[in-house]
Structure formats: structure tokens, C-alpha cells
Amino acid sequence: MRRESSEPVRIVSLVPSITEALASVRPDAVVGATDWCTHPAELEVTRVRGTKNPNLAVIRDLEPDLVIANKEENRELDVRRLREAGIRVEVTEIETVPAAVTTYERLFDDALGWDRPDWLTEARRLWCGPLPRVSRRVAVPIWRDPWMVVGSRTFTGDLLRRLGWENVFGQHDDRYPHLDLAEIDAAGADAVLLPDEPYVFTAEDGPEAFTRTPTELVSGRLITWYGPSLVEAHRWAAG
């Protein structure tokens, strides 16, 4: 039987960013995480498969006090089945950097009852002020064959804007539109940012496709993860 406690002591995280955030405070409390939860590298927990296909039987066997999921990264069906099994599931929804910070404050204060980590205070200071002026325009592919880019209403787009970088597809109707390569290359961006996740762009796989727009290889974690990486991302962008 799962223990009843006001403070969860056995947590399964289905979100890589949140796994890293929880482990920064109480790694011993994280008993399960997805295969994509790669940070911190030394975290030793039971792996529950992927974000879109978690092994619900393994999660149930872990007898967690709390499972933390995300509306974008995880399926509503899996959340419903876990709740039907009597497991408490906290679902987050994060589309902006301030939303990420506020979500963590609520998680640590209310859902977990833990002290807020120092990186969270620093993230609020660094990221939650007025928007800076636009200093460059960028496009961010996240997949190729077919090509997909970051569109509107995304955490990544908001993070870039808070660095002063405007996403040239930020007003697209879709959050992650499929586009022709030629359309991306001709969009007028100052640079195409090629992250190493979810598609692993490399020096040999990605830059050669663009004939008009300069490309830059970037860490996917720094522009798509929300958690301790937020402090690193600000430092990286500042040069």
C-alpha cells in the first residue's frame, strides 16, 4: 500500500526538466523517471520508459506518493489511468518562463512541502522582468525530414524572446509547424539555431541544408528545459 503523508517521499517524474529540478533538492525522493531524464547524469532511479509511453505497471509497483506530469510532454490517457489506480498525479502546464518559475514555486511550497532551491530564486530574478528589445531574429528547427520548427505559444519561444531573440515563426498558428526547408531558409532570420534534441543536429547533419541563413549548433537543454538549466541558459546567452 502507498503511504499517506502530507509530504511526498516517493516521487515519479515523467518530465525531464522536473526530474532535474527535484533531484537538485531531494534526489533520494525521486524513485522513478523516464528514459529521457538524463540530468543529473548520476541519478540512479527506476526507469519507466518514455514520456509518451510510460510503463504504468512499473510506476504502480513503485508505489509513489506523487507522480508529476506535464500537459505537453505526457498523454492525458496515462494520467487518467494512473489516477484511476489511486495514484496522485500533479499535471503541470508550462508555455512561458514565468509560468515555469511560478509552477516550481507552487510545487515546492504546496505539492511537496520542500524548501525552494537557490536556483529558483535566481531564475525569477534573471528571467521574470520586462522584455528586452529585440536584438536578433532566429528560427529553431526541432526535427528534419519532415522539417518542424518552434512556432507560437511555446516555452522555447518565450525564453528566446526574453533573451532579446525573436522567433521568426512565433506568430504561426501552430505550436510546432511542419514547413518546407526553403521556407525556413528564406524567413529572414539572422540565424537558424540547431539544437541537439529532440532531433540531434550536428555539424554534419543540419547546417549543410541551409544555403541562405547562418546556422548555430546549440544545446537543446538550454533552450527547451525548464529547471536548474535556466540559470545556465542565461549565462550561455550572455556569452
Secondary structure, DSSP 8 states (H G I E B T S, - for coil): -----SS--SEEE--HHHHHHHHTT-GGGEEEE-TT---STT---EE---SSS--HHHHHHT--SEEEEETTTS-HHHHHHHHHTT--EEEE--SSHHHHHHHHHHIIIIII-----HHHHHHHHHHSS------EEEE-EEETTTTEE--SS-HHHHHHHHTTEEETTTT-SSSS-B--HHHHHTS--SEEEEESSSS--BTTBSGGG-SSS-EEEE-HHHHH--STHHHHHHHHHT-
